[in-house]
């Protein structure tokens, strides 16, 4: 979300217990003189330790959350470089143009990343106390942006701000439904085939375990979908070929923990879906945060907005 790392970034990985010496008798075999309650407690401890070790061996523990043991991508990705831009929150591509957001600013670039427009007070007409734009999408001449008031890690006044993609003027402000249970909104994506808007949440809690669907035409809340294997710190979302792709700020490059991209295949009317690891961002060596993302199908590239020492977009060619 904001520049800099979050205070809870490295508090996920707990100390590992020492392995038992080769040939040593298990602890539960040496407790015959103890009461039955003590034996039961020690046996339970052995079972819990075994379960935790199994998860570690499967590669499912990381600094910032839980991720699948290995990638199962739908295609190959080849790192293709980066460009410095004026915003580190969201990115979208449509019809030869890119749009980038930076808190209260929307910038527009051509296909070669030359800036052609900018609005510095993009939240001036949005209701409530919104001070933060997140990830975005552009569809049918409209730019959809996650908007909220964000301060000290807490969010309020959540909405989907809809702009004319050419003039950057506000056209509509869709309020996030209280019935959804969503307490933070980090990004929005358009799914034209389903006539849907999909919202994601960065917040480290129950809200981040779901994706939230709204009707594209009416703005009405439809459902929320629980993410199985949900990554932590989801910053962005985009839709391609009926699947949603999520960017997760769940690593730290400085300690060899890269961020990740996940893929979610959605079923019409389903209440749960699996987040599958699509790409590990090991080519990005500077510590920072994976934020918004988009696909440029004209150039056949995945584009990821990144918050590090400077705002950048990283490019990956699709194979």
N, C-alpha and C positions, 0 to 999 in steps of 0.2 A: 504494500500500500504506500507508505511514506518512505522517503529515502532513509537508508540505514537499516540495520538488522533489528529484529524484534527481541525483546528481553527474554522471551521463552524459547528462543531458537535452539539452544543446546541442552535443554533440560529433559529430553526424551530418553536418552540412552542411559540405562542404569548399569551399575557394576555387575560384572559376571562372576558367578561363584567359581571357586577353584575346582579343577578336575580332581577326581578321586585317584589316589596313587594306585599304580598297577598292582594287582594282587591284594589290595586292601579289602577287608570285609565291609560290605555295606553297613551303614549305621544302624539300620533296623535289625541286623543280625546280632548286635552287641547290646541290646536293651532288654535281655531276658529278665534281668533283675529289677527292671523298672516296672512301674504300674502299667496296666493296659492303656490308660489314657496317654501316657508318655509315648508308648509305642505307636499308638494311632496318630499322634501329632507328628512324630518323626516320619512315619510312612507317608502322610499327607504332604509333608515338606519335600520328600523325595519325588513324589508324583508331580508336584508343582514345578520343581526345578527341572524335571525331565521335559515337561511341556514347554517351558521357556527355552530350554536348549534346542528343542526341535524347531521352534519358530526361528531361532537364530540361525540354525543350520540351513533352513529353507531360504535364508536371506531376506526375511520379512521385517527385520528391524532396521531402523535408520535413525539419524539424529532427530529429524523433525516429524516422523510419523511412520506409517506402514505403507509399503509398496510391494508389488508382486516380485517374485524371486527373479524373474527374467523378462526381457522384452518379448512381446509377441506382436510385432508391427505388421501393418497391412501393406507396407511398402518400405523401400530403402530411403534413407535420408543421408545426404552428403553435405557437410558444412560448406557454405559458400560465401562467408564473409559477413561484414557488418557495416552499418552506417550510423553516424551520430545524428540524433533528431532532437526536437524541442520538447518532447514529452515522454514520460516513462510509465504511463498508466495503461493506456489501451491503444490498439491498432486495428484498422480495418482496411480492406481493399475492395474496390469496385470500379469497373469501366475505366481503367487506366490511371486511377488516382488512389493515393493512400490518405488515410486520416489518422491522426495521433492525438491522444489526450494527455493533459498534464494538470491534474487537480481542477483548476477553473478555466483551462485553456483548451481550445480545439485548433489543431493545425492541419493544413491540407498540403500534400506533396504530389508531384507528378510521378510517373512510373520510374523515373531516374533519381528520385529522392531530392529533387529541387523544390523548395517551398514555394507555394503559389498563393496561400491565404492563411489567415490566422485570426482567431477571435479570443481575446483575453478575458472577457467577462461572460463566458458561456453560461454561467449559473445565475446571472442577474435576473432572469425572468422565471426561473424555476421556483416553485412554491416552497415554503418552509425555510429552513436554515441551511440548505445544502451548501457544502463548501468543497466537495470532492467528486470528481468524475473518475469512473473506473474504466473497465474494458468496454469496447464498443462494437457495433456491427453496422453495416450499410446495406440497405436493400430497397430497391424500387425508388431511388431518389431520396430516401430518408436515412438519417443517422440515428441509431438507437444507442443511448449511453446509460450505464448504471450511475445513478446520482444519489448522494446521501450527505448527511452531516457526519464527519468523522473526526474524532478528537480523543486522544489518550487511549487509543485502541477500542473505543466504543462508537457505535454507529446509531443514527436516528434519522428520521425523515427520509426513508428509503423510497426511491421512485425510479421510473424509466423515463428519462428525458429524451424527447424525439425532436430532431432538428431537420431542417431542409439541408441536405448534404452539400448543396452548392452555395447557398447564402449563409449557412450556419446560424440561421434564426430559429428560435424555438417554435415548434408547431403544436406540441402536446406534452403533457406531463402525466404519466400513468403512475398512480400510487401503488406501492407494493402492499398486497393484502395482509392485514393483521392475522387473518385466518390461516395464512400459509405457515406461520411460525418462523418465518425468515427474519433474522435480526441483523443481518449485514448483507450488502449486495456489492460484490466485487466486479461482476461482469454480466453482459447480456449478449445473446446470440439469436439470430433469426433462423428459423427452420421453415422455409417456404413450403415444402411438401406437406407438412403437418399444419401449416397456418399457425405457427407457434412462436412465442418468445421464450427463451430459456434463460433463467437467472442462476448464477452460482454465488457461493458465499465463501469468503476467506476466513471468517471468524473461527477460532479454535474452540468449537463446541458442537452442540447438536445441529445448529443451523448449517454447518459446513458438511454435514453428512447427507445432504439432499441437493437435488436440482429442482428448480421450480418452474412450472410451465404456465404461461399466460396466453390467452387468445390474441393472435396478432392483430385482428381487426377491431375487436371490442376492448381489448385490454383487461378482460376478466380473468381472474385466477382459475386455472383448471385443476391442477394436481401438483403434488410434489413426489419425486421419485427418490427413494433411498439408494444411496451408492454403496454397493458391496465392495469392500476393499477401498473405501474412500480415502483418497490422499488428503493430507492436511494442507492448509494454506493455499487453497485454490484461488488464483488471482484472475484468470481469464477463461473465456469459453468461446468457441466458434463451431459452426456446423459445416460439414462437408459430406456429401453423398449419404445423407440420412443419419450420420453419426455425429456425436458431439466430441470435441477435443478440448481437454482442460489443461491449463498450465498451472503447475504447482510449485510454489516457492518452498519446497520441503527439503532443501539441501543447503550446503555451505561450501562453496568451491575452495575456500582457504584451508579446509580440513579434508579435502578429497570427497565431499558429498555433493554431487551436482543436483540441480533441479531436474524436474521431469515433466514430460507431456503424457497425458493419459487419453484413452479412447473409450467412449461409452456408446454401446449399441442400444438404442431405445426401442421398446415394443409399444405399440399403440395401446394406451390404457393401462400399461403395466405400472406397478407400484415400486419396483426395485430394478436395478440394473447394475452390471459389474463394471468397475473402472479397471481397464486393462492397460498396463504400461506400454506405451507406444514408442517413446523416445527418451533416452537419457542424455542430458545436455552436457556431456563431458567435454565438448569442444570449447565451452565457455569457461575460461580459467579465472577470470576476475570475480571476486566475491560480489554478490548482488542478489537481485530478486527477479525471477521470471514473472512478468506481469501479463499484459494482453497478448493475444495471438490471432493470426488470420492466415488464410491460404490465398495466394495469388495464382489462380489457375492459368492465367495467360503466360506467366513466366515459370509455371510449375514449381512454386516455392512455398515453403512454410516460413512465415515471418513471426518472430517473437519479440515483443517489446520488453526491454530489460532495464531495470533500475540499478545502476552501479555507480562508479565515480562520475560518469556522464550518462545521460539518457541515450540508449542505443537500440537499434533493431538488429537482430541476428537472423541470417538467412540460411535456409537449408533447401537444397535442390531435392525434388521428389524423383525417385527412381522408378 
